[in-house]
Amino acid sequence: MVQKIVPEAWVRMPSEEELRAQIPQDADFPYDFGFYPAMMRLIRAHGRIGQAFGALFAQIMFSPEGELDRREREMVAAVAAAAQDCRY
């Protein structure tokens, strides 16, 4: 029997230093808690898809349009993530 070797799948996650270099220090960045969340690292690891997802996220969370204010949007995001057992 011939054993087939399957390469491991992995995604190179950007380092903290790489993330800090991508985001201007003078920017009003609402998610800088002294560290960057794991989801941000994952999004930044995927160039084209990450940019599109980031733009969608910014529109959903920060658009002045809509019935929910920023705090309510954050609460919905947190509850939805918890309901899906999302660790990000």
C-alpha positions as CSV (number, residue, x, y, z in Angstrom):
1,M,0.0,0.0,0.0
2,V,1.4,3.4,-1.0
3,Q,0.9,6.1,1.6
4,K,0.0,9.5,0.2
5,I,1.7,12.4,1.8
6,V,-0.6,15.4,2.3
7,P,0.9,18.7,3.1
8,E,-0.4,20.5,6.2
9,A,-2.7,23.4,5.5
10,W,-1.8,26.6,7.3
11,V,-2.0,30.4,7.0
12,R,0.8,32.6,8.0
13,M,-0.6,35.1,10.6
14,P,0.9,38.6,10.6
15,S,2.9,39.5,13.7
16,E,2.0,42.3,16.1
17,E,4.8,44.4,14.5
18,E,3.4,43.8,11.0
19,L,-0.1,44.8,12.1
20,R,1.2,48.0,13.8
21,A,3.0,48.9,10.7
22,Q,-0.2,48.6,8.6
23,I,-2.3,50.8,10.8
24,P,-1.3,54.4,11.2
25,Q,-0.5,55.3,14.8
26,D,-2.4,58.5,14.6
27,A,-5.5,56.8,13.3
28,D,-8.6,56.7,15.5
29,F,-8.6,52.9,15.7
30,P,-11.4,51.7,18.1
31,Y,-10.0,48.1,18.6
32,D,-6.5,48.8,19.9
33,F,-6.7,47.3,23.4
34,G,-2.9,47.2,23.7
35,F,-3.0,44.1,21.4
36,Y,-4.8,43.3,18.2
37,P,-7.6,40.8,18.3
38,A,-7.1,37.4,16.8
39,M,-9.8,38.0,14.2
40,M,-7.9,41.1,12.9
41,R,-4.8,38.9,12.4
42,L,-6.9,36.3,10.5
43,I,-8.5,39.0,8.3
44,R,-5.1,40.6,7.6
45,A,-3.6,37.2,6.6
46,H,-5.9,37.1,3.6
47,G,-5.0,40.0,1.3
48,R,-7.9,40.4,-1.2
49,I,-10.6,38.7,0.9
50,G,-9.4,40.4,4.1
51,Q,-9.7,43.9,2.4
52,A,-13.2,43.1,1.2
53,F,-14.3,41.7,4.6
54,G,-12.7,44.7,6.4
55,A,-14.6,47.2,4.2
56,L,-17.9,45.3,4.9
57,F,-17.1,45.2,8.6
58,A,-16.4,48.9,8.7
59,Q,-19.7,49.7,6.8
60,I,-21.7,47.5,9.2
61,M,-20.1,48.8,12.4
62,F,-19.4,52.4,11.7
63,S,-21.9,53.6,9.1
64,P,-24.1,56.5,10.4
65,E,-27.0,54.8,8.7
66,G,-29.2,52.2,10.4
67,E,-31.3,51.9,13.5
68,L,-28.7,50.6,15.9
69,D,-26.0,52.8,17.5
70,R,-22.4,51.6,17.8
71,R,-22.8,50.1,21.2
72,E,-25.8,48.1,20.1
73,R,-24.0,46.9,17.0
74,E,-21.1,45.7,19.2
75,M,-23.5,43.9,21.5
76,V,-25.1,42.1,18.5
77,A,-21.7,41.1,17.2
78,A,-20.6,39.8,20.7
79,V,-23.9,37.8,21.2
80,A,-23.7,36.3,17.7
81,A,-20.1,35.3,18.2
82,A,-20.8,33.7,21.6
83,A,-23.9,31.8,20.2
84,Q,-21.6,30.3,17.6
85,D,-18.9,29.5,20.2
86,C,-16.5,31.7,18.2
87,R,-13.3,32.3,20.1
88,Y,-12.4,35.3,18.0
